[in-house]
Amino acid sequence: MAITYPLSLPTHTGIRSIDLRAINAVAYSMSPFTFAGQSHSYSGQMWQADVTLPPMKIADAEQWLGFLLSLNGQAGTFLLGDPLRTTTQNTGVGLSISTPSIGDKTLTGTVTGGTLKAGDYIQLGTGVDSSLHKVLQDVTVGAGKSIEIWPGARSTSTTVTLNSAKGLFRLSTNEQAWSINEASIYGITFAAREAINV
């Protein structure tokens, strides 16, 4: 059977820890004499992640190694989200949006069932169009609401996922390493960055 991307993460062991970083393309210059500064914001915004898996025996490790090696370095993609944030802060919240333009940092939509809270994750699109976003301000129930998000929209998709939101990622390098100790315990870590297709 051929491998098709994006892949889903193996779920049999869970993740020990994940470091998520929000990267912004901002140029900043500062005078060495007065320390006065000036910034210029560009449109570039990107997620990065460092994932550490729990120590594991060979049977569990081989499932992860099969997943990682099947990505073929930076060629393949996979879906990744915050493993502890599988729901919005207010359960029962619903969101539908109008068609965004690529790069929009403000969506227009209808919120139902409760307040969409600052810090909630949302997923726009599915499959290779999946992108992970953070809501930046509380949005109360109603139609025609402005929803501030980070990063900006990656596609014109109106498909919104609030539970187990994920984005499209790829490995940060073409090299994958793992460790094995004298007790036959495997240690696996990997770095990833958002796969941006626009």
Summary of the structure (lengths in Angstrom):
residues: 198
radius of gyration: 19.2
end to end distance: 29.3
largest distance: 63.5
contacts: 548
relative contact order: 0.23
helix: 8%
strand: 43%
